[in-house]
């Protein structure tokens, strides 16, 4: 941090809690797909803060919206309304109506974990006392708060925090028979991702998602779709569930909807949202003007550029170039959310580290796979440059 107004010479300890490990790079500036570190080195960002800056760093329209709102109205609490949150909720509802044919209602929050917390509480209120269990898949990721962590199907992440909250079950990803067997009268909802992001970029199948929808209809359960990583055009559709021809009851969102502004949302079909009453849920920063100004700008920009179509075209170019590299065993994912599988014996973390040194930001999403999630605004030349770096490192 030297040279940025911080005296690190006498600092005995890092000022941050040690939950992220030691950072290897300090980034000070970003523009589009490019980042620059504190030493002036340039990087291509093919991770986007984990699928967040989908319109690129320092997007002019989003930056202008935040700046204008910051000098107009930041926050007034939910005792009152503000026009920005209201307009943004209407715009979001229009997107969902286009995707589902349904009208619904939105709860704004600050993150994907909070969006999933809202969905879990909604499921419990919907089910009623004694019908509160949420079933999710092994390999899933739904957040780091206690309830969203309990819903996350990664037992190793639970261990330091046992006992976990009750009311969560996990079944094998993609196995409808196991899901059916896990449902008893205590279950109120199924929580599922269209693509398991943190689990390795594993897309669901049409049969799996349609089977879950049919099972939920048959048993009177809510189908909750976690679109935190897949939402907002990342996969080539506005929402990942659109690839499977199903209509969810509840959808959770965050990441790309603010392009870097911390914001999340839980949307539910109107008759499902109606089970919440005043006092059932809340957040000091729910629908604050500054955050929803960013969301409004993101939706407007994505509509103007036809973001889903862009993700399809750019994703096809990136996938084809990656598949042409001999050391790449498989490319999986949809749109611009892809995993590059390097195969048994590969060390994805070592590849990620070398790529970072060369100037390409990715991450090792599993021991043998890299995750790529560049901005939707990435240029063809930037795709070619990134693939060239990956080819060189793998060779």
Buried (B, 14 or more C-beta within 10 A) or exposed (E): EEEEEEEEEEEEEEEEEEEEEEEEBEBEEBEBBBBBBBEEEEBBBBBBBBBBBBBBBBBEBBBEBBEEBEEEBEEEEBEEEBEBBEBBBEBBBEBBEEBBEBEBBBBBBBBBBBBBBBBBBBBBBBBEEEBBBBBBBBBBBBBBBBBBBBBBBBEEBBEEEEEBBEBBBBBBBBBBEBBBEBBEEEBBBBBBBBBBBBBBBBBBEEEBBBBBBEBBEEBEBBBBBBBBBBBBBBBBBBBBBBBBEBBBBBBBBBBBBBBBBBBBBBBBBEEBBEBBEEEEBEBEBBBBBBBBBBBBBBBBBBBEBEBBEBBBBBBEBBBEBBEEBEBBBEBBBBBBBBBBBBEEEBEBBEBBBBBBEBBBBBBBBBEBBBBBBBBBBBEEEBBEBBBEBBBEBBE
